[in-house]
Amino acid sequence: MTILQTRRRFLASAASAAVLGGLSPLLPAVARPARAAAPLRLAVERRVLEVMGKPASVFGIRQPDGTAGLVLDPGQRFLVDLANRAGEDTVIHWHGMTPPYAQDGVADANRPLIRDGASQGYDFEPRPGTHWMHSHHGLQEQRLMAAPLIVRTADDRRADVQEVTVLLHDFTFKDPAEVLAGLTGGAMDHGGGHGSGHGGHGSGHGGAMPMMDHSNMKGMGGMTMAAMDLNDVEYDAYLANDRTLDDPEVVRVERGGRVRLRLINGATSTAFHIDLGVLDGTVVAADGNPVQPVTGRRFGMVMGQRLDILVQLPAGGGAFPILAQREGERQRTGIILATPGATVGKTAGLADAAAGPVDLSLERRLTALDPLSERPVGAAFTIRLTGGMAPYVWTIDNRPFGEHRPLTVRKGQRVSITMVNESPMAHPMHLHGQHFQVTALNGTALAGAVRDTVLVPMNGSATIAFDADNPGRWPLHCHNLLHMATGMMTELVCKQTI
């Protein structure tokens, strides 16, 4: 056994012991022998981004050459040194990865924040697919502390397909603390999101921003938005790879070529409808996991989710907008695929009509290529998604994070969790440390996609199942950052034994 293998086993044991016994903080996540392969370098840093002609101070997660995020080759380890040059403490979550507990990128009693000026090492086997990385501390994610994380497979390399990654954001010139304080009236007394031992999400914010008034806005079927809230915040802009449709990214593609769109909804509080325009698209993966092909031109995607969509470009070429329209609104963003010599015209930042809600229509059509095996459920839970806009508090079982017991399971158990939404908004629910299969929607059984984030609609439910194979304390939370910040989170605790 090599020294590195021994160290990895020790770290896994230490993480499991911390779960069982509440140990003092763990050792650094990685200690490599001198002759190990050189790690990739990432830095969390500040940058100035121009949005609609105005400068904005935001964060970035970049390689030394300025490349945002990472693309790993088939078989390449996630061997990374992350330097914090943000000017404040942080921690980066590797969304979609299933690493050992100590390396998940969430701060708690056993896993400290990365102090400003410090570095942290990571070394684990990455999970293939389209994933991303983002802050899991405070409201830093709203300030664009996020980047793509792509892990390619051997099949990806063999395929004659051009890959195009698109990271979507919602953007505000305001301090995110002011945005949240405007919604809560400045009252944040729950410890918020990860405030009680998980990275300090949402506590102690000041400033003011009026809550949106939906009373005169009509939703689907004539329902007022007061009864069906789709959005919490009016944002200043919506970004695709850091750009608006005033100055979109133009990606050069071949006439008659095939493109794999790797779409990531990294928005803080916005679900999008992906609109391919005149192109037909085929969804081939959800949250990095292969699915049976599903074709169409419009696909819903909520916060935290990823979709891989194959598109075939016409032999005659042209310019093809790939758009993301905010649910319930006309605002949109996107990129342009353009073949050589094509004229790229102006694409309006407002659609002709408001979009409806993102619903479960795509989710119902998705089927995993590698589903769970048939076996009895060893641990079953039902949780209720609760809370509301006034007061602006979002909870699980009417309690904010830190006030209810975690869901405790034993390693190796088949686990089922039913999430029942009793609140007036939909919630994209994300589980760390495990990928799950969607096994029921609104009480109707199905053999759905394997993924890590699922939409639970208003007055609806979603059931997920997975084999608990990764010991640790894993957050289960709404991926609307503002909802998590006010309490919509719990934990799944996977122990070696119970």
Secondary structure, DSSP 8 states (H G I E B T S, - for coil): --HHHHHHHHHHHHHHHHHHH--S----S----TTS---EEEEEEEEEEEETTEEEEEEEEE-TTS-BSEEE-TT--EEEEEEEESSS-B-EEEET----GGGSS--BTTB--B-TT-EEEEEE----EEEEEEE-STTGGGGT-EEEEEE--HHHHHS--EEEEEEEEEE-SS-HHHHHHHHHTT---S--TTTTTSTTTT-S----------TT-B-GGG-BTTTS---S---SEEEETTB-TTS--EEE--TT-EEEEEEEE--SS--EEEE-TT--EEEEEETTEEEEEEEESEEEE-TT-EEEEEEE--TT--EEEEEEEEBTSSBEEEEEEE-TT-------SB-SS-B----SHHHHH--BSS-------SEEEEEEEEEETTTTEEEETTB-TTSS--EEEETT-EEEEEEEE-SSS-EEEEESS--EEEEEETTEE----EESEEEE-TT-EEEEEEE--S-EEEEEEESSHHHHHTT-EEEEEEES--
